[in-house]
Amino acid sequence: MRAFVTGATGWIGSAVVDELISAGHQVIGLARSGRAEQALAAKGAGLVRGDLDDLASLRRGAAEADAVIHMANKHDWGNPAESDRSERAAVQTLGDALAGTGRPFVVAAPLSGLVEGRAATEDDVSPAVGPASNRGGSENLALDYVAQGVRTVITRFAPSVHGRGDWGFVNFLTEAARKQGVSGYVGDGSATWSAVHRDDAARLIRLGMEQAPAGTRLHVVAEEAVTTREIAEAIGRSLGLPVESVAPQDAGAHFGFVGSFFASTMTASSDATRQLLSWEPTGPTLLADIEAGAYTA
């Protein structure tokens, strides 16, 4: 297939590009800078110059492709309303461009906030509906396009997509530990996160594009539940720092914006995903990656 990938030079998107090319697919990446253009060209990928707010570039990329993989998001923690607006507009633009084609539309989504008190499953419907909801309700919006002849596939990502070079949540936790001189966890550290290695995530995205039926929700999850205390202890060992509890009311000051996430349980099962696509993660675990120096080298 010829796949148009947004976020093609990001942490996960760049691995998806590599996976697609190695499997014999062609890639067109959305590039918002000269540096991104160079990175895509070095891999033999084509490109469309633009960004998430350049809706014409999104339409052009989708029109040139046999499949669309939407991985980009502004992740503007200081202005979430803008991130939500941008995400909804991008999904609507791409969905409109694919309507009536039967082509795959793979959309990245979070698994946080789906349910409380248990691990989320692929059958759980996102409660985010409409422009004012989390991520602009983009998951449900994308699924609406199934009725318009689009093979929408939702890929819900674990909060930690880990590996050497990860700039996400665990990186921020590691930087907070360096700054504070102690690796902290919130409260008793019993909150849990799901996790997946970046390479396993990229392989699942490819399989979803190739095989998943319209309307499928996939969980990009290798480890269902790693406690936040275990994460803090692994960071402490990797940095040679003590490990201590941080009171919930002090989490923001200690960790920064990631403190609220670190205090939350964000877990999901991937049993249905594995069965549907015969996907079996093979990468290292989150704790093994941390202790091997993925965040400290």
C-alpha positions as MATLAB code, in Angstrom:
seq = 'MRAFVTGATGWIGSAVVDELISAGHQVIGLARSGRAEQALAAKGAGLVRGDLDDLASLRRGAAEADAVIHMANKHDWGNPAESDRSERAAVQTLGDALAGTGRPFVVAAPLSGLVEGRAATEDDVSPAVGPASNRGGSENLALDYVAQGVRTVITRFAPSVHGRGDWGFVNFLTEAARKQGVSGYVGDGSATWSAVHRDDAARLIRLGMEQAPAGTRLHVVAEEAVTTREIAEAIGRSLGLPVESVAPQDAGAHFGFVGSFFASTMTASSDATRQLLSWEPTGPTLLADIEAGAYTA';
ca = [
       0.000    0.000    0.000;
       0.912    3.647   -0.323;
       0.379    5.053    3.178;
       0.082    8.701    4.168;
       1.411    9.113    7.721;
       0.939   12.186    9.886;
       3.470   12.505   12.701;
       5.851   10.573   10.452;
       8.993   11.934   12.119;
       7.690   11.744   15.699;
       8.676    9.210   18.346;
       6.127    6.564   17.349;
       5.459    7.729   13.799;
       9.094    7.386   12.726;
       9.076    3.757   13.883;
       5.834    3.197   11.975;
       7.462    4.569    8.820;
      10.401    2.182    9.250;
       8.052   -0.755    9.836;
       5.938    0.031    6.782;
       8.925    0.411    4.478;
      10.552   -2.786    5.747;
       7.291   -4.625    4.996;
       7.298   -3.383    1.390;
       4.828   -0.504    1.670;
       5.396    2.987    0.300;
       5.160    5.956    2.656;
       4.209    9.592    2.234;
       4.972   11.545    5.388;
       3.548   14.868    6.506;
       6.562   17.158    6.983;
       6.343   20.540    8.670;
      10.048   21.467    8.449;
      13.123   21.059    6.310;
      14.579   18.757    8.935;
      11.516   16.499    8.707;
      11.802   16.476    4.915;
      15.430   15.361    5.156;
      14.594   12.607    7.637;
      11.858   11.216    5.398;
      13.975   11.485    2.252;
      16.809    9.583    3.957;
      14.401    6.679    4.486;
      13.179    6.720    0.904;
       9.760    8.066    1.873;
       7.788   10.630   -0.066;
       6.407   13.716    1.623;
       3.715   16.318    1.717;
       4.820   19.638    3.205;
       2.417   20.967    5.823;
       1.133   20.516    9.379;
      -2.066   19.665   11.245;
      -3.479   23.151   10.711;
      -2.828   23.030    6.964;
      -5.966   21.121    6.062;
      -5.231   21.341    2.343;
      -2.025   19.383    2.892;
      -3.960   16.705    4.782;
      -6.462   16.402    1.935;
      -3.631   16.192   -0.589;
      -1.821   13.478    1.335;
      -4.978   11.416    1.762;
      -5.872   11.759   -1.912;
      -2.471   10.366   -2.949;
      -2.611    7.352   -0.622;
      -4.161    3.892   -0.351;
      -4.253    4.227    3.451;
      -3.973    6.992    6.062;
      -2.261    6.584    9.428;
      -2.931    9.568   11.678;
      -0.315    9.690   14.441;
       0.245   13.429   14.897;
      -1.107   15.499   17.768;
      -0.064   18.903   19.080;
       0.154   17.689   22.701;
      -0.036   21.295   23.861;
      -0.352   20.695   27.610;
      -0.612   24.440   28.201;
      -3.537   24.812   25.811;
      -5.437   21.516   25.601;
      -8.441   23.179   23.977;
      -6.277   24.068   20.984;
      -4.934   20.521   20.763;
      -8.496   19.182   20.866;
      -9.671   21.613   18.169;
      -6.763   20.758   15.901;
      -7.215   17.014   16.373;
     -10.907   17.090   15.520;
     -10.358   19.243   12.435;
      -7.599   16.935   11.182;
      -9.665   13.760   11.675;
     -12.682   15.318    9.978;
     -10.586   16.478    7.026;
      -8.945   13.089    6.560;
     -12.226   11.234    7.028;
     -13.973   13.415    4.452;
     -11.145   12.777    1.988;
     -11.483    8.994    2.455;
     -15.280    8.798    2.416;
     -16.591    6.215   -0.020;
     -13.171    4.719   -0.786;
     -13.072    1.739    1.591;
      -9.479    2.666    2.396;
      -7.902    2.142    5.852;
      -7.920    5.084    8.252;
      -5.778    4.238   11.287;
      -6.212    6.789   14.073;
      -4.107    7.055   17.243;
      -6.027    7.514   20.498;
      -5.317    7.378   24.241;
      -6.670    4.672   26.525;
      -6.916    6.951   29.554;
     -10.347    8.001   30.758;
     -12.244    5.112   29.183;
     -13.317    3.331   32.371;
     -12.652    3.421   36.102;
     -11.810    0.599   38.487;
     -10.695   -1.953   35.907;
      -8.558   -2.405   32.821;
     -10.194   -1.091   29.664;
     -11.035   -3.533   26.884;
     -11.411   -3.083   23.159;
     -15.210   -3.249   23.590;
     -15.270   -0.122   25.758;
     -16.690    2.856   23.887;
     -14.895    6.161   24.386;
     -17.017    8.578   26.446;
     -15.476   11.527   24.570;
     -18.119   12.794   22.160;
     -18.223   16.153   20.426;
     -15.830   19.069   19.902;
     -15.657   20.052   23.585;
     -14.574   16.590   24.757;
     -11.107   15.087   25.169;
      -9.164   15.197   21.885;
     -12.232   16.752   20.330;
     -14.030   13.418   20.413;
     -11.826   12.335   17.504;
     -12.076    8.588   18.198;
     -15.852    8.516   17.888;
     -15.729   10.965   14.999;
     -13.349    8.688   13.095;
     -15.594    5.691   13.769;
     -18.559    7.619   12.344;
     -16.843    7.403    8.958;
     -17.313    3.622    8.867;
     -20.891    4.301    7.775;
     -19.444    6.464    4.980;
     -17.311    3.720    3.507;
     -14.048    4.188    5.413;
     -12.163    1.307    7.049;
     -11.527    3.150   10.303;
      -9.213    1.417   12.790;
      -8.673    2.989   16.221;
      -5.329    2.316   17.903;
      -5.385    3.141   21.622;
      -1.894    3.617   22.985;
      -0.497    2.728   26.392;
       0.653    5.814   28.346;
       4.240    4.594   28.031;
       5.477    3.741   24.538;
       9.024    3.173   25.634;
      12.491    2.712   24.192;
      15.801    4.510   23.759;
      15.094    8.062   22.651;
      11.602    8.281   24.188;
      10.759   11.898   25.045;
       7.398   11.112   26.672;
       6.110   10.561   30.198;
       8.954    8.369   31.512;
      11.495   10.845   30.185;
       9.760   13.641   32.113;
       9.713   11.487   35.253;
      13.433   10.822   34.857;
      14.166   14.524   34.444;
      12.106   15.287   37.556;
      14.157   12.737   39.507;
      17.389   14.370   38.370;
      16.090   17.800   39.341;
      14.695   16.761   42.723;
      17.519   14.376   43.658;
      14.984   11.673   44.433;
      12.872    9.359   42.267;
       9.326    9.831   43.444;
       5.992    8.085   43.148;
       2.635    9.525   44.165;
       1.041    8.334   47.407;
       1.543    4.617   47.920;
       2.572    4.073   44.290;
      -0.241    1.635   43.616;
      -1.483    3.430   40.495;
      -0.705    1.377   37.401;
       0.206    2.069   33.788;
       0.109   -0.081   30.718;
       3.221   -0.080   28.548;
       4.487   -1.181   25.139;
       7.837   -1.077   23.392;
       7.993    1.289   20.425;
       8.901   -1.464   17.938;
       5.982   -3.640   19.031;
       3.672   -0.642   18.689;
       4.856    0.062   15.140;
       4.309   -3.555   14.115;
       0.752   -3.496   15.454;
      -0.024   -0.303   13.539;
       1.107   -1.986   10.327;
      -0.978   -5.089   11.042;
      -3.997   -2.923   11.793;
      -3.614   -1.080    8.506;
      -3.251   -4.323    6.580;
      -5.812   -6.544    8.250;
      -8.163   -4.989   10.816;
     -11.855   -4.763    9.851;
     -13.693   -1.451    9.744;
     -14.682   -0.191   13.175;
     -11.990   -2.132   15.047;
     -10.490   -0.776   18.255;
      -6.965   -2.056   18.891;
      -5.093   -1.755   22.181;
      -1.410   -1.063   21.706;
      -0.528   -2.662   25.034;
       2.157   -5.235   25.853;
       2.150   -4.998   29.668;
      -1.264   -4.469   31.178;
      -0.251   -3.008   34.546;
       3.084   -1.742   35.872;
       2.836    0.063   39.217;
       4.061    3.622   39.399;
       6.171    2.648   42.404;
       7.951    0.034   40.275;
       8.579    2.686   37.620;
      10.004    5.078   40.224;
      12.194    2.330   41.686;
      13.594    1.479   38.248;
      14.340    5.152   37.578;
      15.991    5.396   40.983;
      18.227    2.413   40.247;
      19.162    3.781   36.813;
      20.175    7.148   38.310;
      21.530    5.922   41.638;
      18.956    7.995   43.514;
      16.780    7.237   46.539;
      13.107    6.469   45.981;
      10.436    8.225   48.026;
       6.694    8.786   48.143;
       5.391   12.216   47.132;
       2.153   13.411   48.706;
      -0.647   13.786   46.124;
      -0.984   17.507   46.870;
       2.723   17.974   46.077;
       2.759   15.981   42.835;
       2.473   19.016   40.572;
       5.377   20.816   42.213;
       7.552   17.698   42.244;
       6.872   16.260   38.771;
       5.470   19.180   36.771;
       2.549   18.586   34.418;
       3.182   14.822   34.346;
       2.346   14.578   38.059;
      -1.401   14.296   37.461;
      -0.842   11.465   34.991;
       1.571    9.668   37.325;
      -1.073    9.681   40.048;
      -3.620    8.066   37.715;
      -4.235    4.462   36.764;
      -4.213    4.039   32.987;
      -4.436    0.366   32.083;
      -5.972   -1.793   29.400;
      -6.124   -5.368   28.199;
      -5.000   -6.257   24.675;
      -6.356   -9.811   24.615;
      -8.794   -9.180   21.762;
      -6.161   -7.294   19.772;
      -3.670  -10.143   20.053;
      -6.226  -12.730   19.035;
      -7.490  -10.729   16.052;
      -4.093   -9.952   14.520;
      -1.867  -12.692   16.007;
       0.220   -9.924   17.521;
       2.629  -10.974   20.241;
       4.947   -8.303   21.693;
       8.638   -9.262   21.719;
      10.369   -6.090   22.893;
      11.839   -5.476   26.352;
       9.563   -4.523   29.235;
       9.302   -0.965   30.496;
      11.315   -1.680   33.660;
      13.995   -3.500   31.661;
      14.286   -0.548   29.286;
      14.638    1.924   32.158;
      17.270   -0.156   33.933;
      19.178   -0.709   30.682;
      19.713    3.048   30.434;
      17.127    3.975   27.809;
      16.372    7.186   29.722;
      19.761    7.929   31.239;
      22.352    7.153   28.536;
];
